[in-house]
Amino acid sequence: MKFLKTPCTTVLLCLSLTLLNAQGELKSVEGYSPKIGLMVYMLEDLKNRITEQVKDLDQTQIDFLYDADANSIGALIMHLVSTESYYQTATLMEREWTAAERTRLGVAGELNKEVKSILKGEPIAYYLDLWDEVREKTLKALQTKDDDWFASNLEEGLNYHYIWYHVMEHSANHMGQIATIKNRLPK
């Protein structure tokens, strides 16, 4: 590799790798047990990245459907709110949703034609504010748990760690869908 033979190139490469490593480091968030703190870090990172993708979208962009089977960005954010709220209530509060919670937060638990038709006309701040509200409760409740709780088996192959991993991967999956929708927005 001829380009690595110059001192300047070598220094730049080392500096770039150092910066990349520092930015890509997973850190357990203070105030949580170590493993829960890592999950909180990842949940917050994904939420922040999704928020950055959508925070400046206008109403037509939030409600845009690129075909009859697609989801809107607003519907996907509401789906993330519903999913987190469901698992928060089930695992951290150890109960079912109340009727009021189901109506307000559970509306997009499943994304079907009926749900898609009612999730229109709300500004992006509406969805992001709901997500902030749900996340705040999640974070407070996770502070009361420890790594033993996180790893405790609910049934064969299922524990709270896996459930919250599912919430995290769910966000990552829909972050990709949001990026695809943004790429298909009318120019």
Number of C-alpha atoms within 10 A of each C-alpha: 4 5 9 12 9 9 10 11 12 13 12 12 13 12 12 12 12 12 11 11 11 10 9 9 8 14 14 17 17 12 13 20 18 15 18 25 22 17 22 23 17 20 20 16 14 18 22 11 12 20 17 10 14 21 13 12 15 11 14 14 20 27 22 19 17 15 8 7 10 16 22 24 28 27 25 22 27 25 25 25 26 24 20 25 26 22 21 25 19 13 17 17 12 10 12 14 18 10 10 9 15 16 11 12 23 21 19 24 18 14 17 13 12 10 16 21 11 12 20 17 12 13 17 22 15 13 20 20 12 18 22 13 13 19 19 12 14 19 18 13 15 21 15 12 14 15 15 12 13 18 15 12 14 9 7 6 7 12 17 20 19 14 15 20 15 15 21 21 15 16 23 18 11 17 23 12 17 22 14 13 20 19 10 13 13 10 4
